[in-house]
Amino acid sequence: MNDPELDPAGLWLGRVEIDGTGPAIVTLRDGNLHDITARAAPTVRDILEMDDPAGYVRQAEGSDLGRADILENRLRWLAPCDLQAVKACGVTFAGSMVERVIEEQAAGDPSRAAAIRDRIGERIGAELSSIVPGSPQAMEVKKALIAEGLWSQYLEVGIGPDAEVFSKAQVLSSVGHGAEIGLHPSSQWNNPEPEVVLAVSSRGRIVGATLGNDVNLRDVEGRSALLLSKAKDNNASCAIGPMIRLFDDSFGIEDVRKAEIALKVEGEDGFVLHGNSSMSAISRDPEDLVRQTIGRHHQYPDGLMLFLGTLFAPTKDRDAPGQGFTHKLGDVVTISCPTMGRLANVVRLSTECPEWTFGASALMRNLAGRNLI
């Protein structure tokens, strides 16, 4: 599970911990990890705030740590962000938007979801799949759905003018490749959400991209959208990685727009689920989502990581007919993309995952103790 499958043509920026000494900023050169942590840029945030992050990383001096597979027993992958806020956009794909409506109609009860899906899912999805959010056409569809009693708060953010943007995780609380990811123990209906995550500077400039798992508790959020924070922000409930691929001549926003994200869930019970999320099907452009998140209306002095949403909404029955998919403890979730690598995690309860104890103050003390600040 440890191989992050990083494209050797990419310019990579990430964080690892070796032998428990504290976070190291690393890049990939000729297949080896290089530690480029320095007083000039002791955090990923510092690098992403530069005028030319790619140029800095390409030229930065560092020590050769060796190949990741050789370091496996000593190496722990960390989320590739540090001081950035972690934000997420929801309901950005027509397919997942329909599933959010079904969750709401089912009030978090998976046994009711199949019947509701048959009744309204195909119809709503067909009507909305080609609509531009906020357009006059979208407003006409909104009127028609209200008249038929089919309107939903999820449809509002799906085809209305304003995107859903929420806080996914606290600064430094995200886990990285190979870590355990957490489900709140109260949830009985949940799933992974494979997504592209943009690295955005404090000036609103997109400087790179990586992969993320926006772990989703369908029953909790389905009972009430006001439970979104409880459903989304829990111990180890946000995975990001393996590394940020910085924008340069070989990779940019157009590659994000056409990215194909693959998902595989492998259970200890022998169950296997495959899924995908095609960024070409997104209803809102990534740059528009960034503009709706950061600007004169809201500043992020340390930049942000922005989940772009997912097309994936699993309906394959796992246990009983009509019950759909839900996680079981021990599931291995692998999210991959040829241009952004491979993010793999093992599902546990949030109460069983390692507690989050390394916050901003701990990072500052660690860097000071290493004479990096």
N, C-alpha and C positions, 0 to 999 in steps of 0.2 A: 504493500500500500504506500510505501514511502516515496516511490519515484514520482516526482511532480511533472515529468514529461514536458520539460521546457524547450521550446523551439530554439535551437542554437543560433538562429538568425535574429532573435529578439534582443532588445536591450532591457535587462531585468533589474528591478530594485525590490529588495525584500528585507525581512528581519528573521534572524534565527537566534537561538541560544545554544551555546556549546558548553557542556560541563557545568551548567548552572551559574555562569559568571555574569549573566545579564544580557540584554538584547544587543546584538551586533547587526549593523546595517551591511547587507551583502549585495553583490551583483554576481552575474555568471559570466565567466570568461573561459573559452576553450573547454567547456564542460566542467570546470571547477568553480566552486564558490570562493569569492574573494571578499574579505572583510575590509570595507572602506569607511568604517566608523572613524570620525576625526573631529577635532575641536571646531573646525570650520563648519561642520555640518553633523552634529551629534544625533540628530533625529531625521527620520524620513520627512517629517514636516518641513525641516529646514531645506532639504534638497528640492522638494516639490514647490517651494516658494521662490526658487531661483528663476531668473529670466530664461535660463537654458538648462533644465534638469538633465536632459539627455546628454548634453555636452559635458556637464560636470561628472556624471556617472561614468561616461566613456573614458574620461581622462584621469579619474580619481586614483590616487595611489592606494594600495592596500596589500594585505597579506594573503597569500594563497592558502586556503583552508583545505583544499582537496575536493574530491568528488563527494557528493551528498550520500551516495550509497555506501562509501567507505566510512563516512562519519556517522552512519545510521544510529549506532548505539550511544553516541555522544550528542547527537544533534536533535534539537527540537525546533520545528518550524513554528514561527509566530505569525500572527496576522501581519501583513506587510505595511499596515498603517500604524501610527502611534498617537499623535496629539490631535488628529483630525476628528471632527464630529462624524458619526455614522448615521446617515439618513437613508430612507428607502421610499421608493415610489410604488404605489399599488394600483391595481386595476388598469394596467397600461396595455393589455392585450385583450381582444374580444373574447377569446376562448376562456381565459381565466376569469374574465369579468362575468361570464355566464355562471361559472362555478361559484363566484362570490354571491350572486343573486340566489342560487340554489341553497347555499349555506344559510343565508338569511331566511329564506322561506322555510327551510327545515328546522330553524331555530337550534342549530347545532346537533340535530339528531340524524346520524348517518342512515338509519333505517328508512327515513322518509325521503332521502335524497334521490333515489333512483326514480321513484314515481314522479317527483317534481321535475327531474331532468327530462323525462319523457314528455311531460306536459308542456313545458315552456322553453327548455334549453335550446332545442334545435331552432325554434322559431325566432327567439331573441338573437341568437348567434348569427343567423342568416341575415337579419335586418341590420345588424350593427357592425359586421366584420369590415365593411368598406367605408364606414363613416369617419369623417375627420372631426375629432372632438372640438366642440365649440362652434362648428359651422352652422349656417342656416338649416342645412339638411338635418343635422343632429338635433336642432331645436324642434323641428317638425316631428321627428321620431319621438322625442321626449313628450310632446303633447299627445301623440297617439297612444303611447304606452300608459300615460297617466289616465287617459280616458278608458283604457281597458283594464285598469287596476294592476298593471304590471310594473309600475315604476318602483325604483329602489335607490337607496343611497349609493349603492355600488355603481349603478348606471349613471348617477349624477357625476361621479368623478371619472367614470369611464368615457362618457361622451360629452360631458359639460365642459365649460371653458377652463375650469381649474383642476389641475392634477392633484391626486392624493399624495402628500409628502409627509412622512412621519419619522420620528426618531427611532431607529432600529436598536441601537446599542449605545452604551456609555463609552466614553473615550477610554481606550486601552482594554476594554472588556472582550473584544472579539477574539476568537480562537483561530488558529491557523491549520494548515494542511497536516493531516495525521492525528489531530486532536479529537477528543470526545466532544460530541455536540449534545446539548441538553433539551429534553422535553419537560415541561412542567408536569409534576406527577398527577395533577388533576385532569389532564387531557386524555381522552380516549379516542380521539379522531384527529389525526395530524398527518403532515407530509412534508417532504423537503420542497424547497423552491429554488431551482437553479437559476442564477441570474448573472448578468454582467454588472460589475461594480466599477464606476468611474472614479478616478482620482482627480479631484478638483482643487485648484489653489484658492487662496483667499480672494483673489481677484476674479474668480469665476472662470478661470481658464482650465480646460480639460487637458491634463498632462499625461494621462495613462489610463490603463484599464486592467482589471483582474476579474476573478470569478468569486461568487459568493453563494452561500446557502442561507436564505431568509426563512429559517425554520418556521413552519406555520401550524398553529393550533386551530384547526377548522371548527371544532366544537365551541371553543372559548369565544373566538371572534364571531362565530355564527349566532351565539346567543344574544350578543349586543356589540355593535361597533364601538361602543364606549369601553369595551374590554380590550381594545386593540393593544394598549401598552402591556397589559397582563399577558396577552397572547404572544407578543413579539419580543419583549425585552426580559429575558430570564438568564440565569447563569448558563453560560456556554451555548446560548441559543443563536449566536451569530458566528458563522464561519466565513473567513475571507482568505483568498490565496490562490495559488501558492505564492506568487510574487506579482508585483505590478509590472506590466509591460509598458515601458515608457513610449510615448509618441515620438517617432523619428521618421526618417525617410522610408522605413520598411513597414511601418504600422501607424495607423491613425484612425480618426473618427469614422472614415468610410469602412474600415475593417470591422469596427464595432457594429455599424449599421447592418452589415451582412453576416455577422457571426452566427454560427450554428452551435448551440450548446447542447451537449448530450448528458443524459442522466442515467445512472444505473444504481438500483438498490438491490443488494444481496442480503437475504435474511439467513439467520442460523437455521431456520426451518426449511431451507431449500427454495424459498420463494425468490423469484427474480423479476424485477420490474425495470423496463426500459422506457425512457421518455426523451423528449427533446424540446427545445425552445428556440425558435428561429427569430432572430432579431429583425429580420425583414418584415415580420408580421406585426411589429409594435405599432400601436395607434398614435403615440406621441413621439416625436423625434427626441433623441437623447439630449441634443443641445437645448431644446425647449424645456425639457425637464430640469436641466441645470439652471436655466434662467428663472424658472418658477421657484427654485429652491434658494438661490443666492442672488443678491442684488441690493439695490438701495433699501428694499423692504426688510432684508435680513442679511447680516454679515456673519462670516465665519473666519475669525482672525487666523486660525490655524488650518484653514481649508476643510474639506470634507470628503468622505467616501460616499458615493451615491449609488444605491441599488436601483436598477432600472425596471424591475418587475419581471414577471415570467409568463410565458404562454402555457407552462406545464400545470395541469390540474388533474391528478390521477383519479381514475374512476374504475380501474381494474379491481375486481373482487379478490380479496386475499384469503378470507376465511369462509364466509357464508355468502350465498348469492344475494345481491342487493345491498351488501354492507360496504362495498367499495374498498379502498385502500386505507390502511393506517400503519404507522410504524410499529415495529416490535423492537424491544431492546436487543442490542447486538447487531442491528442492521448496519451494513457498510454502505454509505452513500458516496458515490463518485460522480463528480461534475467535471466535465472536460470539454475542451475546445482546442482545435489544432493550433490556434494562434495565442492562446492564453494559458495553456497547460492543463494540469489535472489537480483538482481539489478533492481529497478523500477524507472522510470522517466516520467515526463509529457512534451510533446512537445510544445514549444513556439517559437516565433521568437527570434533570438539572440538580437535584439534591444529591446525586451520586458523582457528578463530574467534579473535578478539582475546583475548590472555591476560588473566586476572583479576588485576589489580594494585592496585585501589582497595579496600582493606580498611578496617577500623575506624580504624586509626591514621592512614591517609591522609585519611579523612573528618574526623577531629578536627583534624589539621593544616590542612586546607583551610578548615574553619569558623573556626579561630583566625586564620588569615591574612586572613579577610574580616571579622574583628571581630564574629563572631556567637556566640562563646563566650569 
